[in-house]
Amino acid sequence: MARSRPGPGPVPEDPYAHSGDQLRGYGGDGYDGHDGYGDGPPPRGRRGRRSRGRRWPKILAAVLAVLLLVVVGGYFYLDSRLEREDVLTDYSGRIGDTPGTNWLIVGSDSREGLTKQQRHAYATGTAAGRRTDSMMLLHYGSGGTTLVSLPRDSYVPIPGHGSNKLNAAFAFGGPKLLVRTLEQATGVHIDHYAEIGFGGFVGVVDAIGGVDICVKSAMKDPKAGLNLKPGCQTLNGGQALGYVRTRHSARADLDRVQHQREFFGALMRKATSPGTLLNPFASVPLALNATSNFRVDNGDHLYDLVRMMWAMRGVSGGSGLTTTVPIGGTGSSAAAGSYITWNRTLAGQLFGALKEDKPVPDTAVAK
């Protein structure tokens, strides 16, 4: 009888047979042992890249928040540095608001901020207090932008003081009386006021590395500390101060106000240029010098000054008009000394256009 071959018997259990199940039981899905990723977690490298990718928006948001904080904080810090004075106050009979925006820009002869050596070098003298050294009316609106020089020797009525030179209004009653005098003499409502002294002027010019001016002929005036050769050149703060102060020419004050318009236009053009604004070594000193040396009305702020600077830049760039109040003649009196008078007809046309925010007629533009 043939013997039967024994069966294979029970097969021993493979200890690794259920390892996949065990791994999958660890947190859900596990690695399946193949080269692919299967249902398991991604390798640590890719997971790191994904984590970093999710962090970038948060980092960017944090950086933007810090930048916003710096910009906003910087603005309010600079705005707080402006010196303010109650200038544009209401008074009985004040000219009502007129279209457009009007700035009275005053350069005073305040020596504050100048060292003893600078006063000697710039021939400014040592007088205390402040008086008007230059005055300009800046208008901008739908009728265009116009910068008008107001000669300080202009003979005008000063409320409560009879008739005298325009700069006497400042001496009698400061900026308030000067504004009131101009509003009543021109019929134009003054919206903003800005004043800067000798020291502040020098500091602003030096902060941007000087201003380029083309001098037609040699200019030498010991009383203004000025000695310039003809030709295009960069004026530093001291030279610039002498350039806008000198009256040593055939037309004296009339040439002086023309130099002032030319220089202030060039100054604003450079101050608002990309080379200055994008250069922290120029823009930061400019901002600090300008805000600490400008005197404005209580209602004026930094953004008002920025708008004024851009308007001045437009005028200097040829998109506006610069002129002087049309002159009618000269005269003298015991109280005022020598003075100049306005041409009433042409001055009326000039200021009439400004107070209605219309283009100034060519007949009213001083040549």
C-alpha positions in Angstrom: 0.0 0.0 0.0 1.4 3.2 -1.0 2.3 5.5 1.7 0.8 8.9 1.5 3.0 12.0 1.6 2.5 14.1 4.7 0.8 17.5 4.2 2.7 20.7 4.5 1.3 21.4 7.9 0.5 24.8 9.2 2.5 27.7 7.8 4.1 29.9 10.4 2.9 33.4 10.7 5.0 36.0 9.0 6.0 38.6 11.6 6.1 41.4 9.0 2.8 40.5 7.3 0.9 43.2 9.0 3.6 45.8 9.4 1.8 48.1 6.9 -1.4 47.9 9.0 0.7 48.7 12.1 2.3 51.7 10.4 -1.0 52.9 9.1 -2.4 52.6 12.6 0.3 55.2 13.6 -1.5 58.4 13.0 -3.6 57.1 10.2 -1.9 56.3 6.9 1.7 55.0 6.9 4.5 54.6 4.5 3.8 51.6 2.2 7.5 50.6 1.7 7.7 51.7 -2.0 9.8 54.5 -3.4 6.7 56.7 -3.8 5.2 58.6 -0.9 2.0 56.6 -0.9 -0.4 57.7 1.8 2.3 58.6 4.3 3.6 62.0 5.4 5.9 63.9 2.9 9.6 63.8 3.5 10.9 66.4 6.0 12.6 68.5 3.2 9.4 69.2 1.3 7.4 69.7 4.5 10.0 72.4 5.5 9.6 74.1 2.2 5.9 74.1 2.5 6.1 75.6 6.0 8.4 78.3 4.8 6.1 79.1 2.0 3.2 79.5 4.5 5.3 81.8 6.6 6.2 84.3 3.8 2.8 86.1 3.8 3.1 86.6 7.6 6.6 87.9 7.3 5.7 90.3 4.5 2.7 91.6 6.4 4.9 92.2 9.5 7.4 94.1 7.4 4.7 96.3 5.8 3.2 97.0 9.2 6.6 98.2 10.5 7.1 100.4 7.4 3.6 101.8 7.8 4.3 102.6 11.5 7.6 104.3 10.6 6.0 106.4 7.8 3.0 107.5 9.9 5.1 108.1 13.0 7.7 110.0 10.9 5.0 112.2 9.4 3.5 113.2 12.8 7.0 113.7 14.2 8.0 116.1 11.4 4.6 117.8 11.6 5.2 118.4 15.3 8.5 120.1 14.6 6.8 123.0 12.6 6.8 126.2 14.6 3.2 127.5 14.7 1.7 130.9 15.3 -1.8 132.3 15.3 -1.6 134.3 12.1 -4.8 133.8 10.0 -7.3 135.1 12.4 -10.7 136.5 11.5 -11.2 140.3 11.8 -14.0 142.6 11.0 -14.3 143.2 7.3 -12.0 140.3 6.3 -12.0 139.3 2.7 -14.2 136.2 2.3 -12.8 132.9 0.9 -11.8 133.2 -2.8 -11.4 130.3 -5.3 -8.1 128.5 -5.5 -5.4 128.4 -2.8 -3.3 131.4 -1.7 0.0 131.3 0.3 1.8 134.2 1.7 5.5 133.2 1.8 7.7 135.4 3.9 11.5 135.4 4.3 12.4 137.2 7.5 15.7 138.6 8.6 15.8 136.6 11.8 19.4 135.6 12.7 18.2 132.8 14.9 20.2 129.7 14.2 23.3 131.5 12.8 26.6 131.3 14.6 28.7 134.4 15.3 31.0 133.3 12.6 28.2 132.9 10.1 26.7 136.3 10.9 30.1 137.8 10.1 30.7 135.8 7.0 27.2 136.4 5.6 27.2 140.1 6.6 23.8 139.7 8.3 24.6 142.0 11.3 23.4 141.2 14.8 20.0 142.8 15.0 17.5 141.0 17.2 13.9 140.1 16.3 12.6 139.6 12.8 11.5 141.8 10.0 10.3 140.9 6.5 13.1 140.6 3.9 11.1 139.1 1.1 7.4 138.5 0.5 5.7 136.4 -2.2 2.1 135.5 -3.0 1.6 132.0 -4.4 -1.7 131.1 -6.0 -2.8 127.8 -7.5 -6.1 126.5 -8.7 -8.1 125.8 -11.9 -6.8 129.1 -13.3 -3.2 128.0 -13.1 -0.3 128.7 -10.8 1.1 132.2 -10.2 4.0 133.4 -8.1 3.9 137.2 -7.4 6.7 139.1 -5.7 5.5 141.8 -3.3 8.3 144.4 -3.1 8.8 145.3 0.6 9.0 149.1 -0.4 5.5 149.0 -1.8 3.5 152.0 -0.4 0.1 150.7 0.8 -2.5 151.5 3.5 -1.8 149.7 6.8 -4.9 149.3 9.0 -4.5 151.6 12.0 -1.2 153.1 10.9 -2.0 155.1 7.8 0.1 154.4 4.6 3.6 153.1 4.7 5.9 150.6 3.2 4.6 147.0 3.1 7.3 145.7 5.4 6.3 148.2 8.0 3.1 146.3 8.5 5.1 143.4 9.8 7.1 145.7 12.1 4.0 147.3 13.5 1.9 144.1 14.1 3.8 141.0 12.9 2.3 138.4 10.5 -1.3 139.1 11.5 -1.2 142.7 10.5 0.8 141.9 7.3 -1.8 139.4 6.2 -4.6 141.9 6.9 -2.8 144.6 5.0 -2.3 142.4 2.0 -5.8 141.1 1.9 -7.2 144.6 2.0 -4.7 145.9 -0.6 -5.3 143.0 -3.1 -8.7 141.7 -2.4 -7.3 138.1 -2.2 -8.0 135.8 0.7 -4.9 134.3 2.3 -5.3 130.6 3.1 -1.9 129.7 4.3 1.2 131.3 5.8 4.9 130.2 5.7 7.9 132.1 7.1 11.6 131.2 7.2 14.5 133.1 8.6 18.1 133.5 7.5 19.4 130.5 9.5 16.7 128.2 8.3 17.2 129.3 4.7 20.9 128.5 4.9 20.3 125.1 6.5 17.7 124.0 3.9 20.0 125.0 1.0 23.0 123.2 2.5 20.9 120.1 3.3 20.4 119.4 -0.4 24.0 120.2 -1.4 23.4 123.7 -2.7 21.2 125.0 -5.6 22.2 125.6 -9.2 21.9 129.2 -10.5 23.1 130.8 -13.7 24.6 134.3 -12.9 24.5 136.6 -16.0 27.2 139.0 -14.7 29.5 139.3 -11.8 27.8 140.1 -8.5 29.7 141.7 -5.6 27.9 143.2 -2.6 29.9 143.4 0.7 26.6 144.4 2.5 25.2 141.0 1.6 28.4 139.0 1.9 28.2 138.2 -1.9 30.9 137.7 -4.4 29.9 135.7 -7.5 31.5 135.3 -10.9 29.3 135.0 -14.0 28.2 131.6 -15.2 26.2 128.6 -14.0 27.3 127.4 -10.6 26.1 125.7 -7.4 25.4 128.2 -4.6 25.8 127.0 -1.0 23.7 128.3 1.8 25.7 131.5 2.5 26.0 132.4 -1.2 22.3 131.8 -1.7 21.4 134.0 1.2 23.5 136.8 -0.3 22.0 136.2 -3.8 18.4 136.7 -2.6 19.3 139.7 -0.3 21.5 141.9 -2.5 20.1 145.2 -3.8 23.3 146.3 -5.3 22.1 146.7 -8.9 20.5 149.3 -11.2 16.9 148.4 -10.2 17.7 147.7 -6.5 14.6 146.0 -4.9 13.0 145.1 -8.3 16.1 143.1 -9.3 16.2 141.6 -5.8 12.6 140.2 -6.0 13.4 138.7 -9.4 16.4 136.9 -7.9 14.2 135.7 -5.1 11.6 134.2 -7.4 14.3 132.5 -9.5 16.1 131.1 -6.6 13.1 129.8 -4.7 11.9 128.1 -7.8 15.2 126.4 -8.3 15.3 125.5 -4.6 11.9 123.8 -4.8 12.8 122.1 -8.0 15.8 120.4 -6.5 14.2 119.7 -3.1 11.4 117.8 -4.9 13.6 116.0 -7.4 14.1 112.2 -7.3 17.8 112.7 -6.6 16.9 114.4 -3.3 13.7 112.5 -2.3 15.2 109.1 -2.9 18.5 109.9 -1.2 18.2 109.5 2.6 21.4 111.5 3.0 19.7 114.5 1.4 16.0 113.9 2.1 16.3 113.3 5.9 18.4 116.5 6.6 16.1 118.5 4.3 13.0 117.3 6.2 14.6 118.0 9.6 15.8 121.4 8.6 12.6 122.5 6.8 10.3 121.5 9.6 12.3 123.0 12.4 12.8 126.3 10.6 9.4 127.0 9.0 6.9 129.1 10.9 3.3 128.4 9.8 -0.2 129.3 10.9 -1.8 127.1 13.6 -4.1 125.5 11.0 -1.3 124.5 8.6 0.3 121.1 8.5 3.2 119.3 6.8 1.0 118.1 3.9 0.1 121.8 3.2 3.8 122.6 2.9 4.4 119.7 0.6 1.6 120.9 -1.7 3.1 124.4 -1.7 6.5 123.0 -2.6 5.0 121.1 -5.6 3.2 124.2 -6.7 6.5 126.1 -6.6 8.2 123.3 -8.5 5.5 123.6 -11.2 6.1 127.4 -11.5 9.9 126.9 -11.8 9.3 124.2 -14.4 7.5 126.5 -16.8 4.0 125.4 -16.1 3.0 128.6 -14.2 3.6 132.3 -14.2 6.1 134.4 -12.2 5.8 138.1 -12.0 6.0 141.2 -9.8 3.2 143.6 -8.9 3.1 146.1 -11.7 4.9 149.3 -10.5 3.4 152.7 -11.1 6.1 155.0 -9.8 8.2 156.2 -6.8 7.8 158.6 -4.0 9.0 159.5 -0.5 7.6 160.7 2.7 8.9 161.7 6.2 7.4 158.6 7.8 8.3 156.0 5.1 11.3 157.4 3.3 11.7 156.4 -0.4 9.0 154.0 -1.7 7.4 152.6 -4.8 3.7 152.6 -5.8 1.7 150.0 -7.6 0.0 150.7 -11.0 -3.6 150.6 -9.8 -5.1 149.5 -13.1 -2.6 146.7 -13.9 -2.4 145.6 -10.2 -6.2 145.5 -10.2 -6.1 143.2 -13.2 -3.5 140.9 -11.7 -5.2 140.5 -8.3 -8.6 140.5 -9.8 -7.6 137.4 -11.9 -6.2 135.7 -8.8 -9.2 136.2 -6.6 -11.4 134.8 -9.3 -9.0 131.9 -10.0 -8.6 132.9 -13.6 -5.5 133.2 -15.8 -3.6 136.5 -15.4 -3.9 138.7 -18.5 -0.7 139.4 -20.3 -1.2 143.1 -19.8 -0.8 142.7 -16.0 2.4 140.7 -16.2 5.5 142.8 -15.3 8.3 142.4 -17.9 
